[in-house]
Amino acid sequence: MAAKVNGLGLKIMRLKSGLRQYEVAGQVGIPANRLSEIESGRREPSPELLERLFEVIKHGQHGNVRNELKRERTED
């Protein structure tokens, strides 16, 4: 039996990293409303998606994700 994801814990990690839902969701290729469902416990992510979420949030703690998003917006 697979362990249930603690969506609130994921949300707290994201908030501490200074990232918004749409930023994380965009980096992992899912709609922001799906990330909201995961964080609220209404939806379980696949192990692969969960790994990508953690990776993006981890990098966000160092500013890499937000800086990359800003670069993408200015290049458009």
Secondary structure, DSSP 4 states (H G I P E B T S, - for coil): -PPPP-HHHHHHHHHHHT--HHHHHHHHTS-HHHHHHHHTTSSPPPHHHHHHHHHHHHHHTTTHHHHHHHHHHHH-
